[in-house]
């Protein structure tokens, strides 16, 4: 059974828009399905539904999709700026 602090950390990272599921897995070892299960278990039903609705529209929660989307930018100056952020 994970500690309350560990569970709180997972919930906090899952609510953050810029923390991808890949980062959560790297930090905690939990895959996306396990994070969803943790959220379902520890949030009120209405809070869980709100979180799922919010996550469906967030490309940033999936790091690979976010990086691919950034590659499709049309403005070269934007691409240069965003590439420097990855370094």
C-alpha contacts under 8 A as a table, 3 or more apart, distances in Angstrom:
res1	aa1	res2	aa2	distance
2	X	6	X	6.20
2	X	7	X	6.54
3	X	6	X	5.22
3	X	7	X	6.32
4	X	7	X	5.08
4	X	8	X	6.02
5	X	8	X	5.05
5	X	9	X	6.17
6	X	9	X	5.09
6	X	10	X	6.37
7	X	10	X	5.14
7	X	11	X	6.27
7	X	38	X	7.61
8	X	11	X	5.12
8	X	12	X	6.07
9	X	12	X	5.09
9	X	13	X	6.14
10	X	13	X	5.24
10	X	14	X	6.02
10	X	24	X	7.36
10	X	28	X	7.70
10	X	35	X	7.16
10	X	38	X	8.00
11	X	14	X	5.07
11	X	15	X	6.26
11	X	38	X	7.83
11	X	39	X	6.47
12	X	15	X	5.34
12	X	16	X	6.48
13	X	16	X	5.19
13	X	19	X	6.01
13	X	24	X	6.87
14	X	17	X	7.66
14	X	19	X	6.97
14	X	20	X	7.91
14	X	21	X	7.61
14	X	24	X	7.67
14	X	35	X	7.47
15	X	51	X	7.13
16	X	19	X	5.59
17	X	20	X	7.54
17	X	58	X	7.21
17	X	60	X	6.57
17	X	61	X	6.54
18	X	60	X	5.85
18	X	61	X	6.65
19	X	23	X	6.23
19	X	24	X	6.99
19	X	60	X	7.40
19	X	61	X	6.27
20	X	23	X	5.22
20	X	24	X	6.42
20	X	60	X	6.08
20	X	61	X	3.95
20	X	62	X	5.32
20	X	63	X	5.50
21	X	24	X	4.94
21	X	25	X	6.11
21	X	31	X	7.20
21	X	32	X	5.83
21	X	61	X	5.68
21	X	62	X	5.96
21	X	63	X	7.24
22	X	25	X	5.07
22	X	26	X	6.24
22	X	31	X	7.77
22	X	62	X	6.93
22	X	63	X	6.36
23	X	26	X	4.99
23	X	27	X	6.19
24	X	27	X	5.19
24	X	28	X	5.83
24	X	29	X	7.27
24	X	30	X	6.88
24	X	31	X	7.75
25	X	28	X	5.26
25	X	29	X	4.49
25	X	30	X	4.79
25	X	31	X	5.43
25	X	32	X	7.55
26	X	29	X	5.75
26	X	30	X	7.96
30	X	33	X	7.94
30	X	34	X	5.63
30	X	35	X	6.25
31	X	34	X	5.30
31	X	35	X	6.32
32	X	35	X	5.07
32	X	36	X	6.22
33	X	36	X	5.07
33	X	37	X	6.16
34	X	37	X	4.96
34	X	38	X	6.10
35	X	38	X	5.04
35	X	39	X	6.15
36	X	39	X	5.07
36	X	40	X	6.09
37	X	40	X	5.02
37	X	41	X	6.12
38	X	41	X	5.13
38	X	42	X	6.10
39	X	42	X	5.35
39	X	43	X	5.67
39	X	48	X	6.51
40	X	43	X	5.76
40	X	44	X	7.71
40	X	45	X	7.26
40	X	48	X	5.87
43	X	46	X	8.00
43	X	47	X	5.92
43	X	48	X	5.67
44	X	47	X	5.19
44	X	48	X	6.15
45	X	48	X	5.12
45	X	49	X	6.26
46	X	49	X	5.17
46	X	50	X	6.20
47	X	50	X	5.04
47	X	51	X	6.11
48	X	51	X	5.06
48	X	52	X	6.16
49	X	52	X	5.14
49	X	53	X	6.08
50	X	53	X	5.16
50	X	54	X	6.15
51	X	54	X	5.04
51	X	55	X	6.09
52	X	55	X	5.05
52	X	56	X	6.18
53	X	56	X	5.46
53	X	57	X	7.28
54	X	57	X	5.97
54	X	58	X	6.88
55	X	58	X	5.09
55	X	61	X	7.07
56	X	59	X	7.99
58	X	61	X	5.75
58	X	62	X	7.85
59	X	62	X	5.74
59	X	63	X	7.67
59	X	65	X	6.31
59	X	66	X	5.49
60	X	63	X	5.93
60	X	65	X	7.45
60	X	66	X	5.20
61	X	66	X	7.75
62	X	65	X	5.52
62	X	66	X	6.17
63	X	66	X	5.00
63	X	67	X	6.15
64	X	67	X	5.18
64	X	68	X	6.18
65	X	68	X	5.06
65	X	69	X	6.07
66	X	69	X	5.12
66	X	70	X	6.29
67	X	70	X	5.11
67	X	71	X	6.37
68	X	71	X	5.13
68	X	72	X	6.78
69	X	72	X	5.37
69	X	73	X	7.34
70	X	73	X	5.70
70	X	79	X	7.40
70	X	82	X	7.68
71	X	79	X	7.20
73	X	76	X	7.42
73	X	78	X	7.20
73	X	79	X	6.28
74	X	79	X	7.82
75	X	78	X	5.42
75	X	79	X	6.47
76	X	79	X	4.96
76	X	80	X	6.21
77	X	80	X	5.11
77	X	81	X	6.27
78	X	81	X	5.11
78	X	82	X	6.14
79	X	82	X	5.21
79	X	83	X	5.98
80	X	83	X	5.10
80	X	84	X	6.29
81	X	84	X	5.30
81	X	85	X	6.67
82	X	85	X	5.09
82	X	86	X	6.78
83	X	86	X	5.29
83	X	87	X	6.90
84	X	87	X	5.36
